[in-house]
Structure formats: C-alpha cells, structure tokens
C-alpha cells in the first residue's frame, strides 16, 4: 500500500501563546471565513498574536448551543479585520470548552492556524496564564534540555 501524503500546511503559529499560557487541553476547530480571508491564509498573511477565543451568547445554527468565536485574528488584506469569525466544533466540544472557561483563570487562545485538505483549521488551546517565575522556570528547563542534547550529540560511542 502506498504511503499517502499528509495534506496539511501551517499558515501561522502563535508561539507567544504557547509561552504565556500553560496549555492543558487542545481542540481542533473549523473556521467560517470569506473568500478574501481564505486567500490571505493561503498567501501566509496571517497573525495570531493578540487573538483569543470567546463563547458568545446566542444559538448557533438552530441548536441550543452557544456560539464559539475567535476575535482579534489579523488576516492580511481582509476587508473587515475586526470581524467575528465563528468556529465549528462538535456540540460535546462546545459544552466541554464552555465548562473549562467557567473556571477562574482559564483562557482559550488560538495556537495554530493551518490548512487541512483545503479547509482552514484552528488549533485552540485552553489553559492558565503563566506567572513571571513560571516563564523563567520554563526557559531554564529548555536551556538544560538543549545542553543535554548537545552533550549527548558529541559523546563518542564505542
């Protein structure tokens, strides 16, 4: 059987969110976009920094579910940069996300925006914000791990 090529291309990564927030759970959501917005994503003109996910009151598509939206997403030359872009999640995921965000200190941010088989997908991370000392601790651990990998790389093997 032939290996199938993975049809996924990353458009943008929110590195700052991965550092500022300790991600406990992730969700994959589809995005409802206009033509010029998807064009901007394909061209790579996307910025996730400063964007966040919010649950808004109201019903989505006739079901008794709240609407989950992403705000602050900058898509290149899109006509409406501050437009609210709805996310597509399963009902159970919406309820789970809503339950997680009710806890004090929990937040949801976009971590990764990519195209999967031609469809725009957003990886949403839910977690707590890190304090300054937590960030320093993470940096320290990364430095130690990097040094260990470097040392192991140059160890002579018999």
Z-matrix of the N, CA and C atoms (Angstrom, degrees):
N
C 1 1.435
C 2 1.525 1 108.74
N 3 1.298 2 115.70 1 133.28
C 4 1.458 3 120.72 2 -177.57
C 5 1.522 4 110.82 3 -75.22
N 6 1.317 5 114.89 4 144.39
C 7 1.462 6 119.07 5 176.21
C 8 1.521 7 109.41 6 -73.61
N 9 1.322 8 115.59 7 131.34
C 10 1.458 9 119.68 8 178.77
C 11 1.518 10 109.16 9 -89.10
N 12 1.313 11 115.07 10 140.05
C 13 1.452 12 120.94 11 179.39
C 14 1.523 13 109.38 12 -74.56
N 15 1.313 14 115.86 13 134.89
C 16 1.457 15 120.70 14 179.29
C 17 1.526 16 108.60 15 -74.44
N 18 1.319 17 116.85 16 121.53
C 19 1.458 18 122.63 17 -176.60
C 20 1.525 19 110.48 18 -92.15
N 21 1.322 20 117.13 19 72.11
C 22 1.461 21 120.99 20 -179.95
C 23 1.520 22 109.24 21 -142.34
N 24 1.327 23 115.89 22 128.34
C 25 1.458 24 119.63 23 176.62
C 26 1.523 25 109.18 24 -131.84
N 27 1.310 26 115.92 25 127.26
C 28 1.461 27 121.53 26 -177.94
C 29 1.520 28 109.81 27 -77.98
N 30 1.336 29 115.55 28 130.14
C 31 1.464 30 121.14 29 178.60
C 32 1.524 31 110.92 30 -98.22
N 33 1.347 32 117.28 31 -37.99
C 34 1.465 33 120.55 32 -178.91
C 35 1.520 34 109.73 33 -157.83
N 36 1.331 35 115.66 34 146.32
C 37 1.462 36 122.43 35 177.01
C 38 1.522 37 107.77 36 -126.65
N 39 1.317 38 116.04 37 134.55
C 40 1.462 39 121.61 38 178.99
C 41 1.532 40 108.13 39 -95.97
N 42 1.334 41 116.18 40 82.79
C 43 1.466 42 121.09 41 -176.52
C 44 1.527 43 111.56 42 -66.03
N 45 1.308 44 116.78 43 -36.22
C 46 1.462 45 120.93 44 -178.26
C 47 1.523 46 111.17 45 -63.68
N 48 1.329 47 117.35 46 -37.96
C 49 1.466 48 120.65 47 179.33
C 50 1.523 49 110.46 48 -65.23
N 51 1.314 50 117.13 49 -37.91
C 52 1.456 51 120.47 50 178.14
C 53 1.515 52 112.75 51 -65.45
N 54 1.327 53 116.18 52 -25.52
C 55 1.458 54 120.91 53 179.34
C 56 1.530 55 111.50 54 -89.73
N 57 1.329 56 116.93 55 -39.55
C 58 1.467 57 121.50 56 -176.72
C 59 1.523 58 113.73 57 -78.90
N 60 1.314 59 117.52 58 -21.53
C 61 1.465 60 121.31 59 -175.42
C 62 1.518 61 109.69 60 -125.07
N 63 1.314 62 115.89 61 135.87
C 64 1.459 63 121.00 62 174.16
C 65 1.529 64 106.95 63 -86.46
N 66 1.321 65 116.55 64 101.27
C 67 1.462 66 122.37 65 -174.30
C 68 1.523 67 109.61 66 -74.94
N 69 1.334 68 115.46 67 125.43
C 70 1.459 69 121.52 68 -179.92
C 71 1.521 70 111.85 69 -102.78
N 72 1.329 71 117.47 70 -31.33
C 73 1.458 72 121.08 71 -178.58
C 74 1.523 73 109.21 72 -147.66
N 75 1.334 74 116.45 73 146.76
C 76 1.458 75 120.57 74 177.92
C 77 1.525 76 110.06 75 -124.03
N 78 1.315 77 114.91 76 152.49
C 79 1.461 78 123.06 77 177.10
C 80 1.518 79 108.16 78 -132.23
N 81 1.323 80 116.40 79 148.26
C 82 1.455 81 121.39 80 173.42
C 83 1.522 82 107.34 81 -107.10
N 84 1.327 83 116.26 82 124.31
C 85 1.464 84 120.93 83 -176.80
C 86 1.518 85 109.83 84 -128.57
N 87 1.316 86 115.49 85 145.38
C 88 1.451 87 121.00 86 172.14
C 89 1.518 88 108.98 87 -81.60
N 90 1.317 89 116.65 88 161.69
C 91 1.465 90 121.96 89 -179.97
C 92 1.521 91 109.90 90 -120.49
N 93 1.328 92 116.74 91 140.69
C 94 1.458 93 121.02 92 172.72
C 95 1.521 94 106.32 93 -95.53
N 96 1.334 95 116.09 94 111.75
C 97 1.460 96 121.72 95 -174.44
C 98 1.521 97 110.74 96 -126.40
N 99 1.325 98 115.54 97 162.48
C 100 1.458 99 121.03 98 173.17
C 101 1.526 100 108.12 99 -91.92
N 102 1.321 101 116.25 100 173.42
C 103 1.462 102 121.24 101 -177.16
C 104 1.511 103 113.67 102 -61.73
N 105 1.337 104 117.25 103 -43.26
C 106 1.463 105 118.95 104 -178.77
C 107 1.526 106 111.90 105 -70.95
N 108 1.337 107 117.06 106 -26.36
C 109 1.467 108 120.05 107 177.95
C 110 1.527 109 110.91 108 -71.51
N 111 1.317 110 117.02 109 -42.64
C 112 1.470 111 119.51 110 179.05
C 113 1.530 112 109.99 111 -68.09
N 114 1.333 113 116.13 112 -31.44
C 115 1.457 114 120.76 113 176.47
C 116 1.530 115 110.58 114 -64.48
N 117 1.336 116 116.24 115 -41.28
C 118 1.464 117 121.04 116 178.03
C 119 1.524 118 110.95 117 -64.20
N 120 1.337 119 116.88 118 -38.54
C 121 1.467 120 120.59 119 178.77
C 122 1.518 121 109.94 120 -64.69
N 123 1.329 122 116.83 121 -45.24
C 124 1.470 123 120.28 122 -179.93
C 125 1.524 124 111.64 123 -63.50
N 126 1.341 125 116.69 124 -31.66
C 127 1.462 126 120.98 125 178.97
C 128 1.527 127 111.96 126 -81.76
N 129 1.340 128 117.32 127 -9.47
C 130 1.459 129 121.15 128 178.13
C 131 1.513 130 114.14 129 85.21
N 132 1.328 131 117.97 130 14.81
C 133 1.467 132 121.32 131 179.96
C 134 1.529 133 109.48 132 -94.92
N 135 1.323 134 115.62 133 71.00
C 136 1.463 135 122.00 134 -177.20
C 137 1.519 136 108.44 135 -133.13
N 138 1.331 137 115.83 136 144.15
C 139 1.459 138 120.88 137 175.49
C 140 1.526 139 108.68 138 -136.28
N 141 1.330 140 116.86 139 120.52
C 142 1.458 141 122.20 140 -178.85
C 143 1.523 142 112.93 141 -94.75
N 144 1.322 143 117.79 142 -14.89
C 145 1.459 144 121.11 143 -177.59
C 146 1.524 145 110.22 144 -60.84
N 147 1.318 146 116.11 145 129.07
C 148 1.456 147 121.18 146 178.93
C 149 1.514 148 114.26 147 88.75
N 150 1.318 149 118.20 148 -3.57
C 151 1.464 150 120.05 149 179.52
C 152 1.525 151 109.67 150 -90.34
N 153 1.323 152 115.97 151 156.85
C 154 1.456 153 120.90 152 -179.16
C 155 1.520 154 109.93 153 -150.45
N 156 1.318 155 115.98 154 162.97
C 157 1.462 156 122.93 155 -179.11
C 158 1.517 157 108.36 156 -106.91
N 159 1.323 158 115.62 157 137.87
C 160 1.456 159 121.00 158 -176.42
C 161 1.526 160 108.96 159 -138.04
N 162 1.325 161 116.12 160 146.89
C 163 1.457 162 121.04 161 174.65
C 164 1.520 163 106.97 162 -99.99
N 165 1.320 164 115.69 163 121.02
C 166 1.464 165 120.91 164 -177.47
C 167 1.522 166 110.02 165 -105.29
N 168 1.316 167 115.05 166 151.02
C 169 1.459 168 120.26 167 177.27
C 170 1.525 169 108.97 168 -68.68
N 171 1.294 170 115.80 169 156.02
C 172 1.461 171 120.10 170 -178.82
C 173 1.507 172 109.56 171 117.75
N 174 1.292 173 115.33 172 164.23
C 175 1.456 174 119.76 173 -176.92
C 176 1.515 175 109.80 174 -104.49
N 177 1.306 176 114.52 175 143.96
C 178 1.449 177 120.33 176 -179.50
C 179 1.521 178 108.92 177 -103.97
N 180 1.279 179 116.95 178 122.87
C 181 1.464 180 125.30 179 173.74
C 182 1.529 181 113.90 180 49.33
N 183 1.322 182 116.43 181 43.26
C 184 1.459 183 120.33 182 173.44
C 185 1.513 184 115.47 183 80.98
N 186 1.324 185 118.22 184 -11.12
C 187 1.463 186 120.51 185 178.70
C 188 1.518 187 109.46 186 -87.84
N 189 1.297 188 116.60 187 164.67
C 190 1.466 189 120.91 188 -179.71
C 191 1.530 190 110.38 189 -87.70
N 192 1.319 191 116.83 190 49.33
C 193 1.464 192 122.12 191 179.99
C 194 1.520 193 109.44 192 -118.19
N 195 1.327 194 117.43 193 142.61
C 196 1.464 195 118.88 194 174.63
C 197 1.528 196 110.13 195 -71.53
N 198 1.308 197 116.16 196 158.60
C 199 1.459 198 121.25 197 179.88
C 200 1.526 199 109.59 198 -86.91
N 201 1.327 200 116.86 199 131.22
C 202 1.465 201 122.77 200 176.07
C 203 1.523 202 106.75 201 -102.59
N 204 1.331 203 116.85 202 124.55
C 205 1.459 204 120.59 203 -175.70
C 206 1.523 205 110.32 204 -130.17
N 207 1.334 206 115.15 205 159.81
C 208 1.462 207 120.93 206 174.02
C 209 1.526 208 107.03 207 -113.14
N 210 1.326 209 115.87 208 134.30
C 211 1.463 210 122.51 209 -178.46
C 212 1.522 211 109.85 210 -120.58
N 213 1.321 212 116.38 211 150.14
C 214 1.458 213 121.15 212 175.46
C 215 1.513 214 114.49 213 79.71
N 216 1.318 215 118.01 214 17.47
C 217 1.464 216 122.31 215 179.88
C 218 1.523 217 108.37 216 -84.09
N 219 1.321 218 117.79 217 121.85
C 220 1.460 219 122.05 218 -178.54
C 221 1.522 220 109.33 219 -98.85
N 222 1.331 221 115.83 220 116.68
C 223 1.458 222 121.81 221 -177.63
C 224 1.522 223 110.48 222 -116.54
N 225 1.294 224 117.03 223 79.64
C 226 1.455 225 123.30 224 172.64
C 227 1.511 226 116.01 225 44.53
N 228 1.317 227 116.33 226 -116.57
C 229 1.459 228 122.11 227 -174.01
C 230 1.524 229 112.43 228 -98.39
N 231 1.316 230 118.47 229 24.09
C 232 1.461 231 121.60 230 -179.67
C 233 1.529 232 109.89 231 -60.59
N 234 1.341 233 115.86 232 143.61
C 235 1.462 234 120.64 233 -175.65
C 236 1.527 235 112.75 234 -66.30
N 237 1.333 236 117.42 235 -35.69
C 238 1.463 237 121.27 236 -177.39
C 239 1.529 238 109.38 237 -117.96
N 240 1.325 239 117.87 238 87.39
C 241 1.464 240 119.05 239 -175.19
C 242 1.528 241 113.83 240 -67.17
N 243 1.339 242 118.23 241 -25.60
C 244 1.464 243 120.67 242 -177.30
C 245 1.525 244 112.72 243 -99.04
N 246 1.317 245 117.08 244 17.55
C 247 1.460 246 120.98 245 -178.52
C 248 1.524 247 110.42 246 -67.40
N 249 1.328 248 115.90 247 142.87
C 250 1.465 249 121.34 248 175.76
C 251 1.522 250 107.57 249 -79.91
N 252 1.327 251 116.60 250 123.44
C 253 1.462 252 120.61 251 -178.10
C 254 1.526 253 109.84 252 -108.88
N 255 1.334 254 117.22 253 113.16
C 256 1.470 255 120.38 254 -178.98
C 257 1.526 256 111.93 255 -68.43
N 258 1.321 257 115.44 256 147.18
C 259 1.455 258 122.41 257 176.04
C 260 1.519 259 109.13 258 -103.37
N 261 1.309 260 115.91 259 149.00
C 262 1.456 261 121.77 260 178.82
C 263 1.525 262 108.93 261 -106.65
N 264 1.321 263 115.63 262 111.05
C 265 1.463 264 122.62 263 179.15
C 266 1.521 265 108.72 264 -130.94
N 267 1.321 266 116.62 265 157.26
C 268 1.458 267 120.62 266 173.35
C 269 1.525 268 109.12 267 -69.29
N 270 1.325 269 116.51 268 155.44
C 271 1.460 270 121.53 269 -178.10
C 272 1.513 271 113.25 270 -56.74
N 273 1.332 272 116.93 271 -41.96
C 274 1.465 273 120.89 272 179.72
C 275 1.526 274 110.51 273 -64.63
N 276 1.335 275 116.68 274 -37.72
C 277 1.461 276 120.34 275 178.86
C 278 1.530 277 110.96 276 -67.95
N 279 1.333 278 117.08 277 -37.75
C 280 1.467 279 120.64 278 178.29
C 281 1.523 280 109.84 279 -62.67
N 282 1.327 281 116.58 280 -45.67
C 283 1.466 282 120.27 281 179.80
C 284 1.528 283 111.20 282 -64.67
N 285 1.324 284 116.46 283 -40.42
C 286 1.467 285 121.23 284 179.00
C 287 1.533 286 110.60 285 -64.80
N 288 1.314 287 116.39 286 -42.71
C 289 1.464 288 121.59 287 178.48
C 290 1.526 289 110.66 288 -64.89
N 291 1.321 290 116.52 289 -41.76
C 292 1.464 291 121.10 290 178.77
C 293 1.525 292 110.60 291 -62.78
N 294 1.324 293 116.82 292 -42.14
C 295 1.465 294 122.05 293 178.81
C 296 1.533 295 110.27 294 -64.20
N 297 1.321 296 117.01 295 -41.36
C 298 1.466 297 120.93 296 -179.01
C 299 1.528 298 111.43 297 -66.95
N 300 1.323 299 117.12 298 -37.09
C 301 1.465 300 120.36 299 -177.05
C 302 1.521 301 113.02 300 -78.54
N 303 1.325 302 117.88 301 -13.43
C 304 1.467 303 120.60 302 176.15
C 305 1.524 304 111.60 303 -71.41
N 306 1.322 305 117.16 304 -25.52
C 307 1.462 306 121.93 305 -179.70
C 308 1.527 307 108.49 306 -68.98
N 309 1.327 308 115.64 307 134.64
C 310 1.462 309 120.81 308 -178.09
C 311 1.531 310 110.30 309 -63.36
N 312 1.310 311 115.84 310 133.10
C 313 1.458 312 121.00 311 178.13
C 314 1.516 313 114.20 312 92.64
N 315 1.321 314 118.28 313 -10.49
C 316 1.464 315 121.51 314 -180.00
C 317 1.526 316 109.40 315 -83.92
N 318 1.306 317 116.14 316 143.38
C 319 1.457 318 121.86 317 177.92
C 320 1.523 319 109.29 318 -142.07
N 321 1.321 320 115.83 319 159.22
C 322 1.465 321 121.33 320 178.14
C 323 1.521 322 108.49 321 -125.14
N 324 1.327 323 115.75 322 128.43
C 325 1.461 324 121.05 323 -179.59
C 326 1.525 325 109.89 324 -135.22
N 327 1.339 326 116.76 325 151.46
C 328 1.461 327 119.76 326 173.84
C 329 1.527 328 109.83 327 -72.87
N 330 1.315 329 116.57 328 131.11
C 331 1.460 330 121.15 329 179.67
C 332 1.523 331 112.11 330 -100.79
N 333 1.329 332 116.27 331 -35.36
C 334 1.451 333 121.11 332 -170.38
C 335 1.523 334 108.91 333 -152.14
N 336 1.315 335 117.51 334 136.30
C 337 1.462 336 122.53 335 174.67
C 338 1.515 337 106.84 336 -120.79
N 339 1.328 338 117.07 337 126.40
C 340 1.452 339 120.26 338 -176.84
C 341 1.518 340 110.66 339 -148.14
N 342 1.326 341 114.78 340 165.48
C 343 1.454 342 121.82 341 175.85
C 344 1.519 343 107.94 342 -104.64
N 345 1.314 344 116.14 343 127.39
C 346 1.456 345 121.89 344 178.94
C 347 1.522 346 107.92 345 -123.65
N 348 1.326 347 116.42 346 110.27
C 349 1.464 348 122.53 347 -177.93
C 350 1.529 349 110.97 348 55.25
N 351 1.338 350 117.24 349 37.46
C 352 1.450 351 122.29 350 177.57
C 353 1.518 352 115.35 351 88.08
N 354 1.326 353 117.95 352 -6.90
C 355 1.463 354 122.06 353 -178.92
C 356 1.525 355 109.61 354 -102.94
N 357 1.334 356 116.70 355 137.51
C 358 1.462 357 121.30 356 178.04
C 359 1.522 358 109.35 357 -77.28
N 360 1.320 359 116.25 358 127.16
C 361 1.465 360 122.45 359 179.24
C 362 1.520 361 108.71 360 -124.22
N 363 1.323 362 115.18 361 147.80
C 364 1.457 363 121.88 362 179.90
C 365 1.521 364 108.22 363 -124.78
N 366 1.333 365 116.24 364 125.89
C 367 1.460 366 120.83 365 176.05
C 368 1.524 367 106.92 366 -91.04
N 369 1.332 368 115.88 367 116.42
C 370 1.461 369 122.25 368 -176.18
C 371 1.522 370 108.71 369 -104.49
N 372 1.325 371 116.77 370 129.40
C 373 1.456 372 121.72 371 178.37
C 374 1.515 373 110.99 372 -109.21
N 375 1.328 374 116.08 373 136.88
C 376 1.463 375 121.96 374 177.76
C 377 1.517 376 107.53 375 -114.27
N 378 1.329 377 116.45 376 130.91
C 379 1.455 378 119.45 377 179.54
C 380 1.512 379 112.03 378 -175.75
N 381 1.319 380 114.58 379 -168.19
C 382 1.466 381 122.05 380 -179.12
C 383 1.523 382 109.45 381 -106.66
N 384 1.333 383 114.94 382 150.51
C 385 1.452 384 120.24 383 175.55
C 386 1.518 385 110.50 384 -70.98
N 387 1.313 386 115.90 385 144.93
C 388 1.462 387 120.13 386 178.86
C 389 1.518 388 110.02 387 -90.47
N 390 1.313 389 115.18 388 145.53
C 391 1.464 390 121.57 389 173.63
C 392 1.526 391 107.90 390 -81.88
N 393 1.323 392 116.52 391 168.95
C 394 1.465 393 121.09 392 -177.65
C 395 1.524 394 111.36 393 -60.81
N 396 1.345 395 117.34 394 -40.07
C 397 1.465 396 118.95 395 -178.75
C 398 1.526 397 111.05 396 -70.23
N 399 1.341 398 118.05 397 -30.18
C 400 1.466 399 120.48 398 175.22
C 401 1.521 400 110.61 399 -65.84
N 402 1.333 401 116.06 400 -40.32
C 403 1.466 402 120.40 401 179.92
C 404 1.521 403 110.48 402 -64.07
N 405 1.350 404 116.28 403 -41.64
C 406 1.468 405 119.79 404 178.58
C 407 1.523 406 110.59 405 -63.81
N 408 1.329 407 116.07 406 -38.45
C 409 1.460 408 120.78 407 179.32
C 410 1.531 409 111.05 408 -64.30
N 411 1.319 410 116.64 409 -40.95
C 412 1.464 411 121.21 410 178.32
C 413 1.522 412 110.17 411 -63.27
N 414 1.331 413 116.72 412 -44.30
C 415 1.465 414 120.24 413 178.39
C 416 1.522 415 111.28 414 -61.60
N 417 1.331 416 116.39 415 -40.78
C 418 1.457 417 121.01 416 179.63
C 419 1.533 418 110.91 417 -62.58
N 420 1.336 419 116.09 418 -44.71
C 421 1.470 420 120.57 419 179.08
C 422 1.522 421 111.42 420 -62.43
N 423 1.339 422 116.20 421 -41.26
C 424 1.466 423 120.07 422 179.10
C 425 1.520 424 111.04 423 -62.40
N 426 1.337 425 116.44 424 -42.68
C 427 1.464 426 120.48 425 179.34
C 428 1.524 427 111.03 426 -62.28
N 429 1.327 428 116.46 427 -43.21
C 430 1.468 429 120.72 428 -179.97
C 431 1.517 430 110.79 429 -63.57
N 432 1.338 431 116.88 430 -45.53
C 433 1.467 432 120.73 431 179.63
C 434 1.525 433 111.33 432 -63.08
N 435 1.337 434 117.01 433 -40.74
C 436 1.459 435 120.92 434 179.36
C 437 1.526 436 110.27 435 -64.02
N 438 1.342 437 116.90 436 -42.99
C 439 1.463 438 120.43 437 178.47
C 440 1.522 439 111.38 438 -63.68
N 441 1.328 440 117.11 439 -39.76
C 442 1.467 441 120.52 440 178.53
C 443 1.524 442 111.07 441 -64.30
N 444 1.326 443 116.92 442 -42.66
C 445 1.471 444 119.98 443 178.53
C 446 1.522 445 110.56 444 -63.38
N 447 1.326 446 116.28 445 -40.22
C 448 1.455 447 120.78 446 -179.99
C 449 1.528 448 110.29 447 -64.91
N 450 1.347 449 116.69 448 -42.56
C 451 1.460 450 120.46 449 179.58
C 452 1.525 451 111.14 450 -64.85
N 453 1.321 452 117.14 451 -41.50
C 454 1.462 453 120.49 452 179.76
C 455 1.523 454 111.87 453 -67.34
N 456 1.306 455 116.63 454 -28.69
C 457 1.454 456 121.00 455 -178.52
C 458 1.531 457 111.12 456 -65.68
N 459 1.328 458 116.22 457 -35.27
C 460 1.459 459 120.28 458 -175.48
C 461 1.527 460 114.05 459 -100.49
N 462 1.321 461 117.60 460 9.61
C 463 1.459 462 120.37 461 176.93
C 464 1.524 463 108.10 462 -75.12
N 465 1.342 464 115.77 463 130.98
C 466 1.465 465 119.23 464 179.22
C 467 1.514 466 109.18 465 -78.55
N 468 1.302 467 114.61 466 131.94
C 469 1.469 468 119.86 467 -179.85
C 470 1.523 469 109.16 468 -101.93
N 471 1.352 470 116.62 469 141.78
C 472 1.477 471 118.83 470 -177.76
C 473 1.505 472 112.25 471 -72.18
